[in-house]
Amino acid sequence: MSIGYSLLSKVFFSVIIPTYNRKPILEKCLRALENQHFTDDLVVGYEVVLVDDGSSDGTLQWLATHQDEFPHVRSLSQAHLGPAAARNYGVREAKGDYIIFIDSDLVVTAHFLQAHGNALVAGENKMESDRHFTYGWVINTCNFASPTSEPYKLTDFSAAYFATGNVAIARKWLDAAGLFDTRFQLYGWEDLELGVRLQQLGLKLIKCPEAVGYHWHPPFSLDQIPALIDKEIQRGRMGVLFYQKHPTRNVKMMIQMTFFHRLLWGILSLGGRLNEQTMAPLLQWLINHGKSQLALELARIFLNWYNVQGVYAAYNELVNNE
């Protein structure tokens, strides 16, 4: 596909944020975006396009009463249709030629937008092309009071090609790829599936570790497990949709629909015998001793087993209905 290329000299960013019932951390997210510092005139302006996906926690009402504190924010709303539809809505309404996607539980640093702008220009100069996008660091934290104090950890590394937790891209490439597939209404894969189509257009990933976002989540507790299991089952179902669209070995590996994954998580979970019931005493002991993150990592043994089971259940259902 041939799309016109012109040298990047000025950037106006549209930061698109879908949100659903995350008002407490969203407040920190939006305040951090209002507190952006710029070292030159590369970034000529920005807007924050917040798309409320049918929240019931008073998100829009809170924003309406605090609008003077957020001059860069434009709020939109839709029925609860999922993040893919919300991001598409945001792109359609955006004013910028460059789009940044973040999640509403991400708190960014003061030079976040400048860093993405610098990386886009550096990539263009190196490649002599604008067929690229930038991907910043996402650091996971459960520190609500001071999320940006969390150091980078090995578990924060991501090998994803295109993930909407912290990414900047020219709007024309999103339009060329066809935006997000709104059939991904459950949890998972809508951004990586779009990434496959962007890769087919020849776009290159440029890492941008200077654009840091801190992804907040509450400390792990046992009462979160049912929702986490449900997410893994949803991710399995959406993974099969991903594979329907792109039936490749690479996608099968990504969604864990292989014999290797069944064997791996089957062995690690002892055929499902290490589960939320049998591991609960150990997990609670770790939580009580201030090791909730380690408890979560151990819980991934049975969470991944649920995911693999969900993938194959959804795939067998698809085959049986054909």
KOLLO-521498 format. One record per atom (N, C-alpha, C, O, CB): x, y, z. Coordinates in steps of 0.001 Angstrom, whole numbers, plus 500000, padded with zeros to 6 digits. Atoms other than C-alpha are relative to their C-alpha. Glycine has a CB too. Layout:
// KOLLO-521498
XYZ ...
//
This chain:
// KOLLO-521498
500846498813500000 500000500000500000 500879501233500000 501794501342500816 499044500007501216 499215498776500093 501402503382499010 499256501136500686 498147501498500294 500296500354498526 500564498867499279 500728506211501457 501045501093500041 502216500819500302 499546499600501436 499071498887500094 502299509654501150 500848500164501241 500384499920502355 499256501263499736 499072499826498898 505338510412503303 500536501415499976 501041501871498951 501149498978499929 499416498669499878 506354513854504513 500788500072501293 500402499467502293 498908501102499957 499095499929498864 509138514726506928 499276500542501239 498619501582501183 501213500880499659 500649499608498760 507898514937510524 500774501144500653 501956500999500963 499889498798500961 499346498860499345 508663518351512039 499203500515501189 499787501050502132 500209501127499002 500865499578498916 505681519138514289 499000498890500288 498549498192499380 499276501327499654 500919501068499605 503423516806516237 498893500570500880 499156501292501841 500754498870500743 501137499782499107 499939517258517667 499469498619500351 499007497883499480 498878500914499333 500412501324499551 499064514207519744 498538499991500436 498057500932501067 500890499531501144 501286500327499392 495627512800520444 500219498753500854 500483497668500335 498872499771498906 499832501120499067 495900510603523541 498622499398500241 497742500046500808 500670500461501358 501322500648499923 493022508120523429 499983498999501152 500830498111501245 499649499286498656 500090500822498793 491924506469526660 498585499441500126 497655500201500395 500382500825501265 501292500596499662 489028504014526939 499956499747501502 500977499400502095 499761498676499204 500085500252498563 487748503674530496 498667499356500352 497643499596499712 500185501304500791 501216500656499519 485248501555532363 500140499776501505 500881498895501941 499746498643499248 500050500129498541 484634501993536107 501389500011500649 501727499128501438 499279498720500373 498660499882499419 488157503134536991 500253501417500537 501379501912500478 501067499635498951 499896498586499647 487491506598538393 501167500336500930 501865501313500657 498731500437500639 498908499595499098 490006506601541299 501359500098499316 502057501099499477 500098499027501141 498692499947500661 493059505731539197 499945500880498750 500963501446498350 500472498579499629 500141499115501152 491697507617536179 500328501444500384 500913502179499589 498575499912499427 499671498640499551 491988510819538200 501507500228499949 501960501270499475 499472500244501434 498539499877500031 495729510213538596 500517499969498561 501457500687498217 500654498869500823 499627500104501409 496007509253534923 499843501354499308 500757501813498622 499144498929499288 500279498732500682 494427512506533727 500846501141500560 501281502015499811 498516500348500120 499174498939499420 496333514704536173 501436499914499498 502076500939499266 499973499922501530 498642500165500523 499626513251534982 500096500508498564 501114501082498179 500427498525500067 499994499515501382 498683514041531374 499877501518499930 500343502125498966 498867499355499212 500046498532499971 497905517646532319 501356500586500397 501639501752500123 498911500483500978 498717499521499487 501373517901533872 501156499611499072 502166499067499520 500245499443501408 498969500349500979 503399517447530671 500972501162499792 500572502322499697 499355499604498661 498947499020500225 506717519241530170 500644499745498638 500820498594498237 501060499943501133 499419500118501339 508288519927526770 501327500748499945 501458501841500497 499026500546498926 498652499427500062 511947520648525980 500252500763498708 501258501462498595 501033498908500148 499859499262501253 511453522029522469 498614500188499408 497607499928500067 500948499256498997 501301499721500620 508719522954519996 499552498889499059 498729499128498175 500058501311499240 500423501131500832 508377519495518398 498514499691500218 497751499580499258 500857498749500313 501398500269499684 505091518781520190 499283501343500119 499480502082501084 499859499156501321 500646498685500044 502900521741519277 498694500038500792 498125501109501004 499731500394498561 501226500052499215 499908520591521280 499528498570500157 500057497649499535 498909500847499353 500566501336499809 497864517656522471 498602500113500600 498232501119501207 500914499137500909 501310500147499381 494415516569523498 499918498611500606 500625497693500191 498852500235498971 500266501301499393 493202513741525688 498546499663499702 497630500342500167 500290500004501557 501348500421500377 490202511926524233 499611498820500885 500055497691500675 499920499618498475 500442501027499062 488544510002527038 498674499423499512 497702500154499321 499859500578501440 501230500658500462 485957507460525891 499481499114501129 500051498064501428 500254499156498691 500602500782498923 483752506234528713 499151498884499398 498231499133498620 499142500904500932 500637501172500583 482595502713527904 498847499511500878 498777498338501243 501027498881499801 501175500386499227 479360502772529886 500249499830501481 499625498979502115 499454498747499467 499694500118498569 480822503284533372 498768500292500854 497880501052500468 501142500956500383 501086499768499047 478483503174536354 500522500573501311 499805500587502312 499241498701500266 499387499513498766 480890504717538902 500060501522500082 500769502069500927 501387499440500131 500020498550499953 480192508377538161 501173500671499319 501472501831499601 499948500438501394 498825499444500675 483211508894535913 499677501309499286 500354502314499500 500559498993499002 500313498810500791 481554511389533568 499483501137500873 499763502305500604 498973499663498927 500500498969499098 479793513225536374 501154500671500743 501183501891500904 498999499400501000 498820499441499327 483081513628538241 500776500916499059 501199502003499453 500918498872500515 499234499195500946 484809514910535110 499281501317499693 499921502357499538 500243499213498704 500765498779500292 482013517397534426 500175501044501091 500224502242500811 498516499673499834 499853499049498886 482428518940537865 501442500459500191 501695501398500945 499495499373501290 498590499631499885 486233519114537495 500599500407498646 501819500403498478 500796498838500592 499526499742501360 486458520124533835 501065501102499949 501973501046499120 498829500379499111 499021498913500013 488393523313534653 501413499521500317 502390500177499954 499594501069500991 498686500542499643 491231521151536003 500624499217498851 501806498875498899 499882499106501227 499520500851501096 491549519235532730 499712500659498652 498856500183497906 499340498599500065 500283499285501248 491674521688529815 500302499211498740 499776499531497674 500775501259499967 499659500782501192 493156519087527463 499029498850499751 499103498197498710 501405499454500129 500843501197500081 490440516484528069 498689500291499279 497992501259499586 499714499455501403 501334500049500605 487476515865525776 499395498649500350 500026497615500126 500056500218498434 500610501259499587 485062513244527080 498898499587499026 498085500404498593 499436500119501422 501015500618500839 482943510943524942 499421498823500774 500027498348501734 500591499544498617 500582501148499317 480626508155525988 499294499089499015 498827499528497964 499030500455501084 500705500998500812 479144504986524541 499438498949500941 499795498896502117 500948499349498926 500457501158499243 477244501944525708 501201499078500223 502245499242499593 498834499251499254 498882500892499658 479403499172527164 500257499022498847 499695497928498809 499703499220501321 499717500782501208 480794497826523876 501418499440499972 501778498717499044 499775500851498774 498645500526499939 484373497066524913 501039501003499524 500702501990498871 500097498746499180 498924499049500317 487764498765524451 500265500167498516 500682501247498098 501260499569500666 499768499864501444 488038498052520713 499084501065499411 499536501952498687 499778498651499280 500954499001500498 484876500021519940 500302501374500574 500164502380499878 498563499593500346 499701498714499370 485891502735522414 501204500660499338 501188501866499088 500257499817501503 498812499421500654 489303503215520817 499662500461498585 500126501516498152 501159498971499960 500400499572501344 487769503332517339 499224501313500051 499435502192499216 499151498914499320 500768498771499818 485345506006518531 500962501161500257 500813502241499686 498982499853501173 499028498967499705 488255507968519939 500810500418498793 501059501607498594 500913499538501071 499234499687501211 490249507731516709 499159500826499039 499639501802498462 500480498708499310 500859499268500937 487288508892514643 499804501451500437 499675502336499591 498639499304499875 500241498660499475 486827511938516901 501288500779500248 501229501967500565 499212499911501279 498729499363499671 490535512721517343 500358501100498999 500013501021497820 501111498956500045 499552498894500846 492030515940515983 501433499820499524 501839500446498545 499875501307500748 498582500131500299 495649514790515880 500306499050498860 499547498121498584 500720499550501208 499503500923501014 497587513168513059 500782498852500621 501056497849499963 500870500738498999 499296501062499276 499431511111515672 499176499619501228 498713500476501980 501445500453500413 500836500546498942 497606508889518137 500882499313501034 501805498575500688 498954499015499426 499400500771498908 498795507680521525 498887499251500709 497887499841501119 500786500923500998 500941500810499229 496923504816523146 500611499693501358 501742499215501442 499637498687499246 499655500499498677 497130504284526889 498713499499500640 497613499756500149 500693501108500880 501160500458499243 494843502604529391 499714500967501134 500577501758501514 500225498576500546 500417499015498998 492941504494532063 500567499715501387 500315500475502322 498493500045500075 499323500276498730 494948502851534869 501504500191499866 502282499596500612 499692498574500476 498586499713500231 498275504173533535 500300501440500424 499597502373500035 500375499774498505 499554498681499548 500067507097535207 501359500265499357 502319499532499595 500083500082501582 498793499756500785 502707508656532965 500882501045500657 500448501776501547 499637500438498590 499059499016499487 505784510746533680 499824501331499263 499101501412498271 501450499487499860 500201498643500517 506074514464532921 500527500191498582 500073501095497881 500664500993500911 499422499860501340 508121513969529726 499499498913499050 500140498610498044 501526499956500078 500560501112500755 505923511196528349 499749500365498535 500203499655497637 498707499541500645 500328499622501381 504637513024525256 501248500431499242 501404500095498068 498958501132499983 498755499587500641 508017514604524508 500822498789499587 501400498767498500 500814500896500936 499218501200500291 509674511189524668 499463499268498778 500237498832497926 500005499066501205 500573500655501179 507239509664522176 500282500823498735 500604500263497687 498474499800500182 499704499159501151 507695512657519863 501441499865499554 501717499744498360 499697501441500316 498584500140500333 511479512402520040 500282498659499323 501042498592498358 500856500141501260 499761501335500559 511382508663519317 499425499868498593 500018499205497742 499395498930500910 500575500033501344 509090509118516315 500922500688498999 501137500180497898 498616500669499990 499077499279500894 511479511678514799 501286499215499809 501779499101498687 500318501402500558 498760500773500112 514556509579515573 499809498780499108 500685498445498311 500486499563501387 500273501157500849 512947506538513968 499878500383498549 500355499666497670 498743499307500445 500154499532501371 512040508504510888 501353500329499371 501605499994498214 499089501225499959 498677499652500513 515574509832510509 500840498758499731 501592498706498757 500723500913500983 499227501225500168 517055506374510935 499497499166498830 500295498616498070 499957499179501271 500595500870501014 514656504574508604 499758500717498678 499562500081497643 498700499433500510 500377499194501164 514054507446506163 498611499591499514 498349499474498316 501044499844498860 501375500446500259 510421506382506389 499183500266501252 499732500369502349 499946498475499601 500863499853498823 507433506905508655 499198498721500264 498180498756500955 499044501192499814 500688501275499754 506399503240508621 500503499399501315 501182498372501329 500228499003498814 499595500486498693 506962502805512321 499071500590501054 498303501514500786 501481500361500296 500700499464498844 505420503384515714 500900499810501212 501845499023501172 498608499307500205 499170500078498805 506859503832519192 499232499334501132 498020499497501269 500474501399500425 500585500761498904 506235501660522216 500792500287501265 501977499965501346 499985498476499686 499320499631498767 507056502920525703 500001498898501039 499412497834500842 499371501218500576 499959500945498883 507760501141528954 498696500043500787 498087501099500960 501190500308500925 501131500106499076 504911499900531139 500509499290501240 500919498131501183 498777499233499356 499523500545498731 505867499350534767 498794499726500891 498013500631501188 501005500978500699 501140500391499176 503376497450536897 500230500372501463 501326500201501998 499738498494499872 499892499597498602 502670498730540386 498656499839500696 497607499951500062 500494501454500114 501227500001499196 500130498308543186 500051501133501025 499257501161501965 499807498631500713 499853498854499103 501263501517544923 499086501125499513 499454501880498613 501490500479500066 500965498989500446 498215503762544574 500428501402500405 500251502349499639 498618499699500567 499619498683499507 499586506623546669 501087500637499152 501070501845498914 500464499903501432 498878499465500774 502759506966544583 500382498998498909 501435498367498996 501224500304500926 499751501037501016 502548504773541450 501314500181499254 501921499189498850 498872499983499005 498787499768500791 505536506421539716 501277499716500779 502372499905500249 500025501424499502 498805500329499215 507892505361542516 500472498567499787 501533498189500284 499726500224501468 499672501416500212 507929501716541365 501173499865499026 501149500488497965 498765499228499464 498896500229500943 511228500559539773 499611499009498914 498668498234499071 501236499493500741 500210500971501074 511368498631536509 500459498619500473 501495498495501127 500764500424498704 499711501359499582 511340494854537067 500049499083498776 499496499408497725 498944499505501016 499922500950501116 512118491867534869 498609499563499555 498386499321498369 500834498771500398 501358500426500336 508436490903535025 499235501064499215 498146500791498709 499239499655501265 500642498940500780 507588494245533350 500347499916498511 499744500607497690 500404501364500545 499600500117501409 509299493206530110 498855499469499158 498144498552499568 501224499085499856 501029500470500927 506952492785527162 500615499803498618 501347500658498120 498811500999499936 499537500277501359 507720491177523816 498898500261498977 499031499889497811 500486498553499889 501112499737500915 504419492340522309 500429500948498891 501240501848499110 498802500584500760 499693499130501139 504608493952518875 499185501285500071 499732502375499901 499726499270498671 500858498824499935 501643496298519258 499024499805501148 498097499001501058 499245500237498651 500868500099498829 500017496751522664 499574501404500399 500402502313500458 500717499272501184 500553498656499838 497770499678523496 500191500569501404 499598501595501736 498537499986499666 499717499433498698 499061500164527028 500839501256499940 500788502078500856 500679498997500841 499094498851500090 501600502738525785 500630500020498608 501763499568498436 501105499940501113 499524500056501381 501994503213522035 499606501274499260 498526501822499484 499433498757499276 500273498813500814 502225506151519582 500158499634498526 501119498962498150 500953501182500385 500015500404501402 501426505822515871 499300501067499161 498383501738499634 499300498628499831 500675499076500909 500490507962512884 498588499495499718 498378498310499457 500799500161498677 501411500359500187 496735507988512470 499767499337498635 498921498451498512 499112501253500135 500242500539501340 497004507212508750 500239498495499944 499617497797499144 500890500703498981 499753501444500019 498401503753509534 498863499241500663 498545498122500259 501322499674500697 501178500620499393 495477502964511806 498854499935498986 498155498928498879 499562500784501261 501052499984501026 493105504010509028 500296498980498906 499394498294498426 499863501407499386 499625500939501063 495047501958506482 499784498552500434 499394497708499626 501465500211499596 500157501370499503 494927498856508688 498543499655500286 498186498479500357 500827499805501259 501419500261499776 491201499275509363 499546500104501442 498459499634501778 499672498662499502 500338499825498594 491234500172513092 499781498651500708 500118497597500170 498748500868500128 500181501206499192 490278497669515794 498759499239499552 497770499837499128 499896500358501494 501135500861500322 487964494737515121 499075499963501214 499447499440502265 500470498554499600 500910499872498860 484939495377517332 499334498677500397 498567498635501359 498935501019499681 500483501307499563 484080491675517432 500721499535501264 500245498638501960 500181498969498885 499276500317498770 486667491502520219 499352500776501144 499859501813501571 501527500348499872 500749499321498943 484151492443522907 500339499466501382 500087500140502381 498516499863499755 499549500537498728 485502490186525636 501457500402500220 502019501172499442 499836498454500042 498655499580499609 488898490491527294 501070499392499090 501105498180498876 500269499609501453 498781500483500618 492061490265525235 500065500009498488 499063499802497803 500228498671500441 499536500230501358 493792490287521853 499623501049498962 500146500991497849 499497498723499557 500413499070501053 492127493218520060 501154500867499520 501194501239498347 498871500882500496 498878499164500413 495344495252520051 501049499187499246 501603499659498253 500632500674501216 499004500818500692 497663492408519068 499503499555498625 500295499376497700 500358498778500845 500537500352501321 495310491435516244 500177501158499029 500549500943497876 498508499615500100 499725498841500843 495500494980514878 501483500061499675 501864500452498572 499544501302500688 498558500022500238 499256494638515263 500399499105498849 501315499438498097 500712499559501235 499705500892501134 499284491729512826 499750500727498684 500541500613497748 499139498710500073 500314499268501230 497619493935510211 500974501160499769 501313501463498625 498563500529500055 498989498948500141 500050496789510908 501327499414499532 502034500026498731 500192500748501331 498764500664500422 502942494373510510 499933499650498518 500936499728497809 500250498729500838 500173500309501420 501531493333507151 500180501237499124 500488501122497938 498623499392499760 499756498746500720 501760497019506144 501465500411500043 501857501411499440 499142501111500579 498567499722499961 505465496928506945 500439500940501100 501548501471501041 500421500558498712 499608499099498925 505446498998510140 500979499332500957 500859498148501271 498774500478500759 498978500476499084 508415498639512469 499743500548501396 499283501676501571 501399500400499509 500117499609498601 508351498753516242 501292500670500454 502382500134500255 499677498775500890 498855499307499411 510658501296517898 499761500106501497 498800500739501934 500211501417499357 500141499934498550 511151500851521629 500336501414500479 501261502053499977 500915498949500694 499834498644499470 510893504086523603 499966499936501525 498960500309502130 498889500962499456 500009500162498538 511925503397527220 499892501306500768 499598501291501963 501240499290500432 500134498708499313 511916507137528008 498538500387500216 498235501206501085 500707501092499204 501438499740499831 508109507200527606 499447498968500980 499026497881500587 499232499939498618 500312500961498942 507254505563530904 498572500207500509 498141501328500783 501008500130501164 501314499991499379 503799504663532148 499952498961501103 500491497864500951 498899499740498959 500089500899498854 503029503058535492 498582499434500069 497613500148500329 500375500740501327 501290500680500076 500235500516535244 499589499539501396 500162498606501959 500062498795499017 500421500332498636 498394500407538543 498959498894500017 498050498851499188 499447501233500694 501032500997499710 496478497421539806 499988499787501504 501026499935502150 500259498646499231 500050500191498541 495276496674543339 500857498806500414 501031497877499626 498539499795500475 499221501157499527 497449494330545440 499183498720499876 497978498711500132 500448500203501467 500684501275500205 496606490716544721 499400499479501294 500033499497502350 500961498970499423 500671500650498868 494100489083547039 499177498836499465 498865498777498276 499093501012500789 500704501211500436 492230485795546947 498624500301499434 498124499554498592 499867499032501154 501340499713500521 488890487474546312 500020500480498553 498963500601497932 499325501040500865 499893499627501407 490208488605542905 500002498782499070 499799498918497864 501260500814499779 499770501185500839 490668485029541695 498832499675499066 499081499408497890 500276498807500879 501085500314500952 487162484395540260 499993500916498783 499790500446497663 498657500093500698 499970499076501138 487405487549538106 501197499731499103 501092499841497882 500031501450500487 498810500308500799 490933486619537003 499793498734499171 500218498666498017 501228499837500910 500303501233500749 489774483128536010 499066500315498838 499259499828497724 499360498927500930 500936499624501064 486886484644534056 500721500730498866 500417500515497693 498875500885500565 499227499304501027 489331486930532247 500789499020499138 500867499186497921 500948501010500645 499215500979500762 491485483961531244 499108499203499061 499516498885497944 500746499049500948 500934500722500873 488455482117529867 499570500901498844 499485500457497699 498757499513500800 500333499046501063 487418485254527960 501163500139499019 500961500167497805 499643501377500601 498820499855500855 490974485623526659 500156498786499088 500597498908497945 501268500188500854 499968501199500831 490800482056525428 499013500090498848 499349499739497717 499704498771500838 501018499879501051 487589482728523495 500431501033498955 500290500794497756 498631500395500612 499550498979500940 488987485914521954 501246499546499247 501483499966498114 500278501309500734 498839500552500686 492181484055521147 499611499165498798 500289499194497771 500818499170500951 500482500806501131 490224481670518934 499518500902498871 499731500587497700 498863499053500447 500376499034501036 488717484660517100 501244500550499311 501266500707498090 499171501152500606 498718499545500537 492268485954516652 500539498965499001 500980499319497907 501026500241501153 499489501065500872 493279482596515162 499120499815498767 499632499500497693 500095498680500772 500872500054501172 490221482546512890 500431501029498948 500440500740497751 498536500242500412 499612498935500915 491390485822511379 501397499792499431 501667500154498286 499930501334500703 498602500170500410 495068484861511199 500455498601500397 501137498436501408 500922501091500646 499695501388499631 495454481057511173 501461499645499734 501763498894498806 499091499043499236 498575500224500167 499241481016511552 500578499332501242 499976499349502315 500725501322499712 499312500621498869 501684479141513754 500331501032501078 500246500747502273 501284499304499527 499635498960499054 502756482411515340 498817500374500896 498978500533502106 500509501232499256 501184499664499205 499204483259516436 499645498842500929 499245499076502070 498801500339499082 500261501150499132 498724479721517774 500896500022501232 500459499695502335 500204498694499230 499086499891498869 501796480243519938 499563501122500939 499595500970502161 501435500244499510 500405498855499180 500550483628521119 498805499671500879 498771500048502050 499674501192499116 501225500263499237 497146482334522203 500092498696500798 499126498301501451 498798499944499057 499735501226499244 498660479137523705 499145498819499512 498769497954500303 499745500242501486 500772501104500542 496734476824521389 500931498988499324 500845498742498121 498942500519499003 499056500985500512 499492474257521005 500103498834500992 499734498956502160 501398500647499755 499771501154499123 500329470820522383 501000500352501087 500871499910502229 500501498789499192 498982499606499028 503359472376524078 499366500717501190 499713500428502335 501054500902499338 500615499251498911 501198474759526109 499095499104500845 499049499239502067 499204501181499447 500840500924499228 498743472037527080 500869499145500905 500528498893502061 499156499104499063 499081500834499223 501671469901528216 500634500813501124 500672500365502270 501093499400499090 499309499166499028 503497472748529987 499120500325501200 499493500053502341 500471501280499345 500841499576498896 500589474088532029 499294498823500649 498894498891501811 498986501013499524 500533501212499391 499198470609532523 500973499423501013 500571498986502091 499682498963498930 498979500496499068 502494469537534115 500130500929501205 500127500474502348 501362499861499288 499787499049498913 502952472722536147 498819500042500967 498994500266502165 500251501387499435 501179499987499115 499391472560537468 499635498600500492 498617498411501157 498802500614499272 500267501398499632 499599468788537994 498636499560499487 497833498966500205 500074499815501530 501256500385500625 496750468279535583 498799500727500564 497685500202500554 499797498539500142 501086499220499424 494689471007537222 499832499812501493 498966500445502098 498733499657499324 500133500232498557 495205469721540773 500575501151500827 500166501362501969 500692498697500385 499580498751499375 497148472865541652 499073501089499481 499253501597498375 501514500333499694 501037499073500453 494213475226541470 499709501030501083 500436501132502072 498712499237499623 500303498914499070 492546478105543283 499649499499501398 499825500223502378 498862500831499461 500304500541498677 491389475813546102 501249499455500681 501531499790501832 498947498902499891 498859500668499367 494520473768546709 501155500958500271 501933500731501197 500483498856499128 498899499060499805 496902476732546386 499627501162500916 500491501961501279 500457500535498665 500457498848499214 494814479150548461 500788500198501300 501146501336501603 498533499841500326 499246499762498757 496648478526551797 501383500605499750 501791501523500462 500154498696500768 498674499454500309 500074479177550243 499897501434499511 500663502294499943 500706499138498948 500164498650500524 498872482223548338 499656500983501118 500188502092501158 498912500023498921 500370499111498898 497271483691551460 501176500239500934 501346501344501450 498822499419500782 498810499844499151 500455483051553465 500948501025499393 501479501879500103 500727498644500186 499130499028500670 502486484969550887 499426501408500089 500160502366500330 500204499612498534 500652498680499909 499960487822550875 500161500573501407 500456501756501573 498490499898499632 499876499549498613 500050488000554677 501411500460500341 501602501269501249 499589498892500940 498602499650499752 503852488290554533 500521501037499000 501725501158498778 500865498749499942 499600498891500863 503832491184552072 500532499595498644 501240500375498008 501020500802500681 499493500483501286 504551489097548965 498836499726499040 498725498641498469 500853498718500196 501180500193500847 501340489646546997 500380499824498539 499710499083497819 499046501179500146 499596500148501398 503190489989543676 500480498583499720 500158498011498678 501099501007499649 499561501390500152 504881486612544172 498795499065500016 498747498098499255 500997499614501120 501217500818499960 501496485142545086 499282500037498656 498797499011498179 499056500486501117 500651499883501310 500060486475541823 500759499196498950 500145498509498134 499906501479499571 499215500753500984 502933484999539802 499771498499500157 499695497781499160 501499500325500144 500279501421499787 502314481597541400 498578499647499565 498330498557499049 500206499631501477 501379500248500429 498583481929540750 499907499842498492 498970499222497989 499088501135500459 500028500123501455 499434482208537054 500140498553499539 499826498235498392 501103500839499388 499951501426500341 500095478452537142 498607499503499642 498408498906498584 500583499171501173 501347500487500320 496399477713537340 499241500974499100 498335500551498382 499208499761501285 500659499069500912 495321480911535544 500326499658498547 499442499689497691 500420501444500313 499641500408501355 497262479838532455 499358498673499622 499022498455498458 501509499900499865 500688501263500283 495760476370532758 498551500264499600 498035499638498674 500056499061501227 501361499625500383 492297477932532671 499981500620498598 499063500368497818 499406500986501028 499940499381501319 493343479975529638 500115498951498897 499393499008497902 501176500969499925 499821501045501012 494542476928527702 498724499174499861 498310498843498750 501194499086500364 501257500740500057 491393475035528628 498930500808499274 498145500261498499 499525499640501414 500973499134500660 489326478015527501 500219500092498502 499262500112497729 500050501376500598 499674499960501430 491131478202524163 499461498765499299 498792498869498271 501521500109499789 500413501231500664 490471474571523354 498493499785500068 497909499219499144 500711498818500616 501454500115499920 486877474683524581 499341500870498935 498390500446498279 499500500398501401 500561499106501011 486175477683522334 500278499482498594 499432499604497709 500569501413500161 499663500521501330 487962476070519389 499135498787499660 498646498666498536 501496499622499931 500847501184500251 486063472783519760 498559500414499734 497879499809498906 500054499025501198 501346499497500242 482809474733519957 499881500554498594 498869500347497924 499633501072501022 500000499453501355 483723476539516746 499961498882498967 499176498934498020 501233500884499776 499944501104500954 484581473313514942 498674499256499957 498194498901498880 501136499037500360 501262500753499931 481401471578516126 498833500764499376 497855500157498941 499671499665501451 501088499191500566 479248474483514891 500151500232498499 499250500769497855 499931501336500709 499783499772501452 480752474540511389 499259498943499188 499313498959497958 501527499971499650 
//
